[in-house]
Amino acid sequence: MRTIKMGVFGMRSMKNADMQGRKVVLRVDFNVPLNDEGEIIDDTKMRAALPTIRYILEQNAAIILMSHLGRPNGKPQMKYSLKNVARHLQDLLELPVIMADDSIGPAVQKQVEQLQPGNILLLENVRFYAEEEKNDPVYAEKLAAWGDIYVNDAFGTAHRAHCSTSGIAEFLPSYAGFLLEKEVNMLSKVLENPKKPSMAILGGAKISDKLGLIDNLLEHMEYILIGGGMANTFIKALGYEIGSSLYDPQFIDGADRLLLKAQKAGVKLLLPADVVIAGEVSAKAEARVVNIDEVPAGMKILDIGPKTIEMFKEAIKQAKTIIWNGPLGVYEYPQFAQGTKQIAKAFADSDAVTIIGGGDSAAAVQDLGLERNLTHISTGGGAALEFLEGLQLPGVLACQDDIANIAVQI
């Protein structure tokens, strides 16, 4: 009898799996951005999976990789093929990668049967089958048939109850890869055991996407800084005119409730004091700065202003843990990017534990070359947000035991 210590959140670590001479079905997130020629623009997600891949190979195991790419809507489409991904992975690993023409079927079965320890087979895009996103048990069982063990290292899709992320766990012993463990560990610390004062910086276009997130963070943070289009709904809820700015009218009451909850909880919820406005969203738009109570009719709020930038910077100096998700303005245009850029620099210069919750804010930080200054950049925008909202992620649950943080006797 031996004791296996469970990982973070009671997840079964792949370090406890006996992989010697076995075939490991490994779910990765190789949903990388491509240009019009199908070339990979950013391989960050692929590089993040390399430690798990290398570890499994070191255990004298063969690997059957699964991933999706894009949104093929359940039909094979060449532009969403993983063939270019296989070639790039081969370059990254400096090892041969066998590319399958399908994810199931007789031809794949033959390739799997021929795999030897140390071999890598990449299945074709699992979303070429509509059954994948429906979490169809028949398709999940067919994927499970390729291996002896399942490892999930795809945090970016952990919030999806799909065949390759959770359904397959019904048929194989399931474990968490290094990336999945790291992501859950970092994000859980933000919620459960942060260095204080703790802070969330939230931007992006819509409050509807983050209403539950803010609600949950109000129970864990001392500061919440809000910018981007979502701030407009709060500003409107406070009775200010916002011209023709983007906002969510159906969430005015929700914004009011959150403002009241923050006040009662003693959370410092900071909104813009001044903003950058223009008549249109375009490269030629003429930007100007006004106080929040001076937005003219017909004008759009497109960035936080210099007073707000300084206010946010001062708050950042106080924080010991900071998580950031979402740009603070229309970052695509230089005249509306200063808020995001300036706060990104203050964020990166902070002595705090700094975590980017994926998405556009991660891209902004990487564009500025600040990623090395940060504690952690999540590979999963949607998954990170749902985790921080307090929701259970199917891909994480698939690697957990019923009772978390226990020692399993076997």
Secondary structure, 3 states (H helix, E strand, C coil): CCEEECCHHHECEHHHCCCCCCEEEEECCCCCCECCCCCECCCHHHHHHHHHHHHHHHCCCEEEEECCCCCCCCCCCHHHCCHHHHHHHHHHHCCCCEECCCCCCHHHHHHHHHCCCCCEEECCCHHHCHHHHHCCHHHHHHHHCCCCEEEECCHHHCCCCCCCCCHHHHCCCEEECHHHHHHHHHHHHHHHCCCCCEEEEECCCCCCCCHHHHHHHCCCCCEEEECHHHHHHHHHHCCCCCCCCCCCHHHHHHHHHHHHHHHHHCCEEECCCEEEEECCCCCCCCCEEEECCCCCCCCEEEEECHHHHHHHHHHHHHCCEEEEECCCCCCCCHHHCHHHHHHHHHHHHCCCEEEECCHHHHHHHHHCCCHHHCCEECCCHHHHHHHHCCCCCHHHHCCECCCCCCEEEC
